[in-house]
Amino acid sequence: MKPADFAAARIKHWIWNRRLEQYLKGQETITEQELVSHRDCSLGKWLYSQGMKEYSQFDEMWKLEKMHEKFHNDVKEIVMLEHHGETEKAQAKLKEAQPESDELMELMKTIEKKILNGAK
């Protein structure tokens, strides 16, 4: 993954967070078809095709893998709660997930820096 790809992954992650906020306010639509697995989004495709093969020596990669999967599960749960009219629970789940989402962004930055600096 090139530096621009990491930046794009962070932007996509940020956009998903904003979309969820807007969705819970009734200002955005999220369909079940958009809820792809953690392996099928662009970050997941990189992680499982190239990332883990080349950079599994970084502890952060293993943490990223787990946190990324959890983020996808949290997004699905939030959307399903809202679909079933449980907006307050969905909002609480989003608030609960925010610190981990922020940590996911920081992990991507850390890994990007290690790769750019040629860490092995």
SELUM-773253 format. One line per field, with one value per atom (N, C-alpha, C, O, CB): x, y, z; residue number from 1. Coordinates in nm, 3 decimals. Glycine has a CB too. Example, Ala and Ser with C-alpha at 12.3 -4.5 7.8 and 13.67 -1.06 7.14 Angstrom:
2
east = (1.319|1.230|1.320|1.424|1.131|1.285|1.367|1.290|1.341|1.408);
north = (-0.569|-0.450|-0.330|-0.332|-0.447|-0.225|-0.106|0.003|0.114|-0.060);
up = (0.780|0.780|0.780|0.846|0.905|0.708|0.714|0.787|0.804|0.572);
i = (1|1|1|1|1|2|2|2|2|2);
// end
This chain:
120
east = (0.086|0.000|0.090|0.182|-0.098|0.065|0.142|0.088|-0.025|0.138|0.167|0.120|-0.016|-0.101|0.221|-0.037|-0.166|-0.279|-0.391|-0.162|-0.249|-0.350|-0.388|-0.506|-0.300|-0.290|-0.321|-0.405|-0.500|-0.191|-0.368|-0.447|-0.589|-0.684|-0.382|-0.605|-0.738|-0.815|-0.935|-0.728|-0.748|-0.815|-0.862|-0.972|-0.720|-0.780|-0.821|-0.939|-1.031|-0.704|-0.936|-1.047|-1.175|-1.281|-1.015|-1.167|-1.287|-1.342|-1.463|-1.254|-1.253|-1.295|-1.366|-1.471|-1.173|-1.308|-1.367|-1.505|-1.600|-1.274|-1.514|-1.642|-1.748|-1.862|-1.626|-1.711|-1.807|-1.857|-1.975|-1.745|-1.768|-1.811|-1.909|-2.010|-1.690|-1.880|-1.971|-2.105|-2.211|-1.906|-2.098|-2.222|-2.309|-2.431|-2.191|-2.247|-2.323|-2.391|-2.508|-2.232|-2.318|-2.376|-2.495|-2.601|-2.270|-2.478|-2.587|-2.703|-2.819|-2.535|-2.672|-2.775|-2.863|-2.985|-2.709|-2.802|-2.879|-2.959|-3.050|-2.786|-2.926|-3.003|-3.109|-3.184|-2.910|-3.116|-3.212|-3.171|-3.254|-3.344|-3.043|-2.993|-2.911|-2.855|-2.910|-2.904|-2.823|-2.891|-2.959|-2.676|-2.872|-2.924|-2.807|-2.710|-3.016|-2.818|-2.719|-2.797|-2.884|-2.629|-2.765|-2.834|-2.755|-2.635|-2.857|-2.824|-2.757|-2.651|-2.551|-2.859|-2.672|-2.575|-2.442|-2.338|-2.633|-2.445|-2.322|-2.239|-2.122|-2.355|-2.299|-2.232|-2.149|-2.184|-2.335|-2.039|-1.952|-1.872|-1.862|-1.857|-1.817|-1.737|-1.603|-1.563|-1.714|-1.536|-1.405|-1.301|-1.195|-1.357|-1.331|-1.238|-1.266|-1.181|-1.249|-1.384|-1.425|-1.412|-1.428|-1.566|-1.383|-1.360|-1.217|-1.140|-1.384|-1.181|-1.048|-0.936|-0.835|-1.035|-0.953|-0.850|-0.839|-0.729|-0.881|-0.952|-0.952|-0.889|-0.815|-1.093|-0.917|-0.857|-0.706|-0.634|-0.912|-0.656|-0.512|-0.456|-0.354|-0.477|-0.524|-0.477|-0.457|-0.357|-0.574|-0.555|-0.551|-0.481|-0.452|-0.690|-0.455|-0.384|-0.235|-0.152|-0.444|-0.201|-0.062|-0.015|0.095|-0.046|-0.095|-0.052|0.001|0.111|-0.164|-0.076|-0.033|0.087|0.169|-0.148|0.096|0.211|0.341|0.445|0.188|0.332|0.453|0.487|0.604|0.440|0.385|0.409|0.357|0.333|0.345|0.341|0.288|0.385|0.347|0.259|0.509|0.605|0.572|0.623|0.746|0.488|0.447|0.330|0.227|0.407|0.345|0.235|0.109|-0.003|0.276|0.131|0.018|-0.070|-0.190|0.069|-0.011|-0.090|-0.192|-0.306|0.003|-0.151|-0.242|-0.354|-0.470|-0.165|-0.317|-0.417|-0.512|-0.633|-0.349|-0.455|-0.537|-0.637|-0.754|-0.448|-0.592|-0.681|-0.801|-0.915|-0.605|-0.777|-0.886|-0.978|-1.100|-0.828|-0.917|-0.997|-1.077|-1.190|-0.906|-1.020|-1.089|-1.212|-1.320|-0.994|-1.196|-1.311|-1.417|-1.537|-1.266|-1.375|-1.471|-1.544|-1.665|-1.399|-1.473|-1.538|-1.650|-1.760|-1.434|-1.623|-1.726|-1.845|-1.960|-1.669|-1.818|-1.926|-2.006|-2.128|-1.869|-1.937|-2.006|-2.095|-2.208|-1.904|-2.044|-2.123|-2.250|-2.359|-2.040|-2.235|-2.353|-2.452|-2.573|-2.311|-2.402|-2.491|-2.565|-2.685|-2.413|-2.494|-2.555|-2.664|-2.774|-2.448|-2.635|-2.733|-2.854|-2.968|-2.670|-2.831|-2.942|-3.028|-3.151|-2.889|-2.965|-3.042|-3.132|-3.250|-2.948|-3.075|-3.154|-3.265|-3.376|-3.063|-3.236|-3.338|-3.456|-3.570|-3.277|-3.429|-3.535|-3.592|-3.662|-3.482|-3.562|-3.619|-3.557|-3.616|-3.764|-3.441|-3.376|-3.265|-3.147|-3.318|-3.309|-3.214|-3.127|-3.007|-3.289|-3.186|-3.106|-2.996|-2.884|-3.197|-3.028|-2.927|-2.820|-2.701|-2.992|-2.863|-2.768|-2.674|-2.554|-2.842|-2.729|-2.647|-2.549|-2.433|-2.735|-2.596|-2.508|-2.395|-2.281|-2.589|-2.427|-2.325|-2.222|-2.102|-2.391|-2.268|-2.176|-2.083|-1.962|-2.255|-2.138|-2.057|-1.956|-1.841|-2.147|-2.000|-1.913|-1.799|-1.687|-1.994|-1.828|-1.730|-1.631|-1.528|-1.801|-1.660|-1.578|-1.431|-1.343|-1.637|-1.401|-1.259|-1.181|-1.066|-1.246|-1.243|-1.176|-1.159|-1.059|-1.255|-1.258|-1.249|-1.132|-1.058|-1.381|-1.118|-1.006|-0.872|-0.776|-1.019|-0.868|-0.746|-0.712|-0.594|-0.761|-0.813|-0.793|-0.723|-0.631|-0.927|-0.767|-0.704|-0.557|-0.470|-0.780|-0.530|-0.392|-0.305|-0.188|-0.390|-0.361|-0.287|-0.246|-0.134|-0.370|-0.339|-0.306|-0.192|-0.104|-0.430|-0.192|-0.084|0.049|0.152|-0.115|0.046|0.167|0.226|0.347|0.139|0.141|0.187|0.243|0.348|0.072|0.173|0.221|0.360|0.448|0.122|0.381|0.512|0.620|0.730|0.507|0.587|0.685|0.723|0.840|0.629|0.624|0.651|0.734|0.830|0.518|0.698|0.772|0.916|1.007|0.703|0.937|1.072|1.150|1.264|1.064|1.091|1.160|1.179|1.269|1.291|1.094|1.105|1.076|0.992|1.007|1.147|1.128|1.092|1.071|1.255);
north = (-0.117|0.000|0.123|0.133|0.000|0.214|0.337|0.440|0.426|0.393|0.543|0.645|0.702|0.726|0.756|0.725|0.778|0.680|0.721|0.809|0.549|0.448|0.450|0.435|0.309|0.469|0.479|0.603|0.599|0.483|0.713|0.835|0.812|0.855|0.952|0.744|0.714|0.624|0.644|0.648|0.527|0.436|0.514|0.490|0.322|0.606|0.687|0.777|0.794|0.772|0.834|0.920|0.838|0.883|0.987|0.719|0.634|0.597|0.595|0.506|0.568|0.535|0.656|0.640|0.492|0.774|0.896|0.921|0.956|1.016|0.902|0.922|0.827|0.867|0.901|0.700|0.605|0.651|0.638|0.466|0.704|0.756|0.871|0.877|0.801|0.962|1.076|1.027|1.075|1.179|0.931|0.877|0.814|0.831|0.773|0.742|0.681|0.788|0.774|0.593|0.893|1.002|1.062|1.083|1.112|1.089|1.147|1.050|1.090|1.187|0.924|0.819|0.818|0.807|0.681|0.828|0.825|0.952|0.956|0.803|1.057|1.182|1.185|1.283|1.303|1.079|1.074|1.153|1.183|1.123|1.188|1.271|1.193|1.252|1.383|1.063|0.977|0.842|0.800|0.964|0.775|0.640|0.543|0.569|0.630|0.433|0.326|0.198|0.160|0.315|0.132|0.007|-0.112|-0.103|-0.004|-0.224|-0.346|-0.390|-0.451|-0.459|-0.359|-0.396|-0.324|-0.372|-0.366|-0.208|-0.133|-0.190|-0.156|0.012|-0.277|-0.331|-0.453|-0.566|-0.368|-0.428|-0.538|-0.590|-0.525|-0.491|-0.708|-0.767|-0.694|-0.619|-0.918|-0.717|-0.656|-0.706|-0.645|-0.685|-0.814|-0.867|-0.808|-0.816|-1.020|-0.750|-0.706|-0.556|-0.511|-0.745|-0.478|-0.335|-0.318|-0.414|-0.250|-0.198|-0.179|-0.207|-0.267|-0.037|-0.165|-0.193|-0.344|-0.398|-0.120|-0.411|-0.555|-0.632|-0.728|-0.605|-0.589|-0.656|-0.644|-0.741|-0.597|-0.526|-0.507|-0.589|-0.657|-0.359|-0.582|-0.650|-0.799|-0.856|-0.628|-0.862|-1.007|-1.055|-1.173|-1.060|-0.965|-1.007|-0.977|-1.055|-0.940|-0.865|-0.820|-0.779|-0.817|-0.704|-0.704|-0.643|-0.740|-0.722|-0.570|-0.845|-0.940|-1.022|-1.065|-1.033|-1.044|-1.120|-1.040|-1.096|-1.155|-0.911|-0.829|-0.768|-0.742|-0.721|-0.743|-0.665|-0.731|-0.663|-0.531|-0.862|-0.930|-0.923|-0.955|-1.076|-0.883|-0.868|-0.747|-0.737|-0.855|-0.657|-0.542|-0.583|-0.629|-0.420|-0.566|-0.597|-0.517|-0.563|-0.567|-0.397|-0.310|-0.371|-0.345|-0.175|-0.450|-0.514|-0.611|-0.617|-0.589|-0.686|-0.782|-0.709|-0.751|-0.876|-0.601|-0.520|-0.455|-0.450|-0.413|-0.404|-0.344|-0.445|-0.412|-0.292|-0.567|-0.670|-0.691|-0.694|-0.803|-0.703|-0.726|-0.604|-0.618|-0.761|-0.486|-0.364|-0.334|-0.286|-0.246|-0.362|-0.339|-0.429|-0.384|-0.364|-0.556|-0.647|-0.599|-0.602|-0.791|-0.556|-0.507|-0.384|-0.369|-0.475|-0.294|-0.175|-0.215|-0.160|-0.085|-0.310|-0.355|-0.415|-0.390|-0.458|-0.494|-0.552|-0.444|-0.453|-0.652|-0.343|-0.232|-0.156|-0.122|-0.137|-0.129|-0.059|-0.137|-0.081|-0.036|-0.267|-0.351|-0.346|-0.335|-0.496|-0.355|-0.351|-0.218|-0.214|-0.377|-0.109|0.025|0.038|0.085|0.134|-0.004|0.006|-0.083|-0.041|-0.033|-0.203|-0.294|-0.240|-0.250|-0.434|-0.184|-0.124|-0.013|-0.004|-0.070|0.071|0.182|0.128|0.181|0.277|0.026|-0.035|-0.085|-0.086|-0.150|-0.128|-0.180|-0.073|-0.105|-0.297|0.052|0.163|0.186|0.255|0.140|0.129|0.144|0.249|0.220|0.007|0.371|0.481|0.510|0.532|0.605|0.512|0.543|0.439|0.475|0.550|0.312|0.207|0.222|0.202|0.067|0.257|0.276|0.393|0.384|0.301|0.503|0.618|0.585|0.628|0.736|0.507|0.466|0.378|0.391|0.392|0.288|0.199|0.279|0.251|0.092|0.377|0.462|0.537|0.545|0.562|0.591|0.664|0.569|0.606|0.729|0.449|0.349|0.308|0.282|0.225|0.301|0.255|0.364|0.333|0.204|0.490|0.600|0.594|0.615|0.730|0.567|0.561|0.454|0.476|0.535|0.340|0.234|0.276|0.244|0.103|0.346|0.396|0.494|0.490|0.463|0.581|0.675|0.600|0.637|0.774|0.496|0.417|0.346|0.332|0.314|0.302|0.238|0.335|0.297|0.191|0.460|0.563|0.582|0.593|0.697|0.585|0.603|0.483|0.500|0.624|0.364|0.244|0.252|0.218|0.118|0.296|0.309|0.408|0.385|0.355|0.518|0.616|0.555|0.575|0.740|0.481|0.419|0.319|0.319|0.349|0.235|0.135|0.204|0.165|0.039|0.305|0.380|0.436|0.426|0.494|0.496|0.552|0.444|0.465|0.625|0.330|0.220|0.174|0.149|0.102|0.162|0.118|0.223|0.189|0.092|0.350|0.457|0.465|0.498|0.591|0.435|0.440|0.312|0.298|0.468|0.218|0.095|-0.001|-0.084|0.126|0.011|-0.078|-0.221|-0.248|-0.034|-0.311|-0.455|-0.527|-0.648|-0.517);
up = (0.000|0.000|0.000|0.081|0.123|-0.089|-0.099|0.000|0.047|-0.244|0.033|0.126|0.087|0.173|0.135|-0.041|-0.086|-0.056|-0.028|-0.237|-0.061|-0.032|0.116|0.150|-0.071|0.204|0.347|0.374|0.451|0.430|0.309|0.326|0.278|0.343|0.248|0.165|0.112|0.208|0.228|-0.026|0.267|0.362|0.485|0.535|0.405|0.534|0.649|0.612|0.692|0.700|0.493|0.449|0.438|0.483|0.314|0.380|0.367|0.505|0.525|0.288|0.598|0.734|0.797|0.858|0.821|0.782|0.836|0.773|0.842|0.811|0.642|0.572|0.627|0.648|0.420|0.650|0.707|0.843|0.873|0.718|0.925|1.055|1.039|1.109|1.137|0.948|0.925|0.869|0.909|0.828|0.777|0.720|0.828|0.828|0.611|0.920|1.029|1.115|1.152|1.117|1.146|1.224|1.151|1.210|1.252|1.021|0.942|0.928|0.930|0.803|0.913|0.902|1.026|1.016|0.882|1.142|1.267|1.288|1.371|1.384|1.214|1.218|1.109|1.097|1.205|1.028|0.919|0.797|0.712|0.967|0.788|0.679|0.576|0.484|0.734|0.592|0.505|0.497|0.591|0.557|0.385|0.368|0.358|0.287|0.242|0.430|0.419|0.395|0.474|0.549|0.286|0.253|0.304|0.329|0.101|0.320|0.365|0.264|0.302|0.387|0.137|0.033|0.051|0.007|-0.105|0.115|0.138|0.253|0.269|0.167|0.331|0.449|0.412|0.445|0.557|0.345|0.301|0.420|0.524|0.188|0.404|0.511|0.522|0.433|0.486|0.632|0.655|0.554|0.540|0.797|0.486|0.384|0.245|0.157|0.379|0.226|0.093|0.068|-0.045|0.069|0.171|0.148|0.097|0.097|0.279|0.055|-0.003|0.097|0.061|-0.056|0.221|0.321|0.346|0.355|0.453|0.357|0.380|0.265|0.287|0.401|0.143|0.027|0.031|0.003|-0.104|0.065|0.076|0.192|0.178|0.094|0.306|0.427|0.404|0.445|0.541|0.337|0.321|0.193|0.180|0.323|0.100|-0.021|-0.012|-0.058|-0.144|0.047|0.047|0.186|0.228|-0.048|0.256|0.383|0.486|0.538|0.441|0.516|0.619|0.572|0.653|0.657|0.442|0.389|0.405|0.440|0.241|0.377|0.378|0.513|0.542|0.278|0.596|0.717|0.845|0.945|0.703|0.843|0.962|1.080|1.193|0.929|1.056|1.165|1.253|1.365|1.110|1.204|1.284|1.373|1.324|1.193|1.503|1.595|1.559|1.578|1.740|1.508|1.473|1.364|1.359|1.428|1.277|1.170|1.229|1.184|1.071|1.329|1.392|1.466|1.465|1.488|1.530|1.600|1.499|1.520|1.688|1.389|1.283|1.229|1.209|1.169|1.206|1.153|1.245|1.199|1.136|1.374|1.470|1.481|1.481|1.608|1.490|1.506|1.380|1.388|1.539|1.265|1.139|1.129|1.089|1.020|1.165|1.164|1.263|1.232|1.199|1.381|1.481|1.430|1.452|1.613|1.362|1.307|1.211|1.218|1.235|1.123|1.031|1.106|1.070|0.932|1.208|1.288|1.360|1.367|1.389|1.413|1.479|1.382|1.414|1.543|1.262|1.160|1.129|1.124|1.031|1.108|1.079|1.193|1.171|1.053|1.317|1.432|1.442|1.467|1.561|1.421|1.427|1.321|1.351|1.407|1.200|1.091|1.120|1.098|0.956|1.169|1.198|1.313|1.308|1.233|1.415|1.524|1.471|1.505|1.634|1.387|1.330|1.240|1.242|1.250|1.162|1.075|1.156|1.108|0.993|1.278|1.365|1.458|1.554|1.447|1.429|1.505|1.641|1.725|1.521|1.665|1.795|1.786|1.805|1.844|1.755|1.731|1.852|1.837|1.692|1.971|2.090|2.112|2.147|2.214|2.092|2.106|1.998|2.024|2.098|1.878|1.768|1.798|1.775|1.635|1.850|1.885|1.997|1.995|1.926|2.095|2.206|2.155|2.198|2.314|2.063|2.006|1.927|1.935|1.916|1.851|1.775|1.870|1.846|1.687|1.977|2.075|2.141|2.161|2.182|2.173|2.235|2.141|2.185|2.275|2.012|1.913|1.872|1.812|1.791|1.901|1.852|1.896|1.813|1.897|2.023|2.061|1.984|1.945|2.210|1.961|1.884|1.738|1.674|1.892|1.686|1.550|1.536|1.438|1.508|1.635|1.635|1.644|1.577|1.752|1.727|1.741|1.609|1.575|1.854|1.538|1.408|1.313|1.240|1.348|1.314|1.230|1.268|1.182|1.241|1.398|1.445|1.408|1.373|1.597|1.415|1.375|1.229|1.193|1.401|1.144|1.002|0.982|0.899|0.922|1.058|1.048|1.093|1.029|1.132|1.203|1.256|1.157|1.132|1.389|1.101|1.004|0.880|0.828|0.964|0.833|0.716|0.742|0.657|0.680|0.859|0.892|0.895|0.845|1.027|0.954|0.960|0.819|0.790|1.041|0.733|0.596|0.522|0.453|0.520|0.537|0.471|0.519|0.443|0.493|0.647|0.704|0.681|0.728|0.853|0.610|0.576|0.693|0.691|0.519|0.795|0.911|0.870|0.784|1.023|0.931|0.903|1.030|1.028|0.842);
i = (1|1|1|1|1|2|2|2|2|2|3|3|3|3|3|4|4|4|4|4|5|5|5|5|5|6|6|6|6|6|7|7|7|7|7|8|8|8|8|8|9|9|9|9|9|10|10|10|10|10|11|11|11|11|11|12|12|12|12|12|13|13|13|13|13|14|14|14|14|14|15|15|15|15|15|16|16|16|16|16|17|17|17|17|17|18|18|18|18|18|19|19|19|19|19|20|20|20|20|20|21|21|21|21|21|22|22|22|22|22|23|23|23|23|23|24|24|24|24|24|25|25|25|25|25|26|26|26|26|26|27|27|27|27|27|28|28|28|28|28|29|29|29|29|29|30|30|30|30|30|31|31|31|31|31|32|32|32|32|32|33|33|33|33|33|34|34|34|34|34|35|35|35|35|35|36|36|36|36|36|37|37|37|37|37|38|38|38|38|38|39|39|39|39|39|40|40|40|40|40|41|41|41|41|41|42|42|42|42|42|43|43|43|43|43|44|44|44|44|44|45|45|45|45|45|46|46|46|46|46|47|47|47|47|47|48|48|48|48|48|49|49|49|49|49|50|50|50|50|50|51|51|51|51|51|52|52|52|52|52|53|53|53|53|53|54|54|54|54|54|55|55|55|55|55|56|56|56|56|56|57|57|57|57|57|58|58|58|58|58|59|59|59|59|59|60|60|60|60|60|61|61|61|61|61|62|62|62|62|62|63|63|63|63|63|64|64|64|64|64|65|65|65|65|65|66|66|66|66|66|67|67|67|67|67|68|68|68|68|68|69|69|69|69|69|70|70|70|70|70|71|71|71|71|71|72|72|72|72|72|73|73|73|73|73|74|74|74|74|74|75|75|75|75|75|76|76|76|76|76|77|77|77|77|77|78|78|78|78|78|79|79|79|79|79|80|80|80|80|80|81|81|81|81|81|82|82|82|82|82|83|83|83|83|83|84|84|84|84|84|85|85|85|85|85|86|86|86|86|86|87|87|87|87|87|88|88|88|88|88|89|89|89|89|89|90|90|90|90|90|91|91|91|91|91|92|92|92|92|92|93|93|93|93|93|94|94|94|94|94|95|95|95|95|95|96|96|96|96|96|97|97|97|97|97|98|98|98|98|98|99|99|99|99|99|100|100|100|100|100|101|101|101|101|101|102|102|102|102|102|103|103|103|103|103|104|104|104|104|104|105|105|105|105|105|106|106|106|106|106|107|107|107|107|107|108|108|108|108|108|109|109|109|109|109|110|110|110|110|110|111|111|111|111|111|112|112|112|112|112|113|113|113|113|113|114|114|114|114|114|115|115|115|115|115|116|116|116|116|116|117|117|117|117|117|118|118|118|118|118|119|119|119|119|119|120|120|120|120|120);
// end
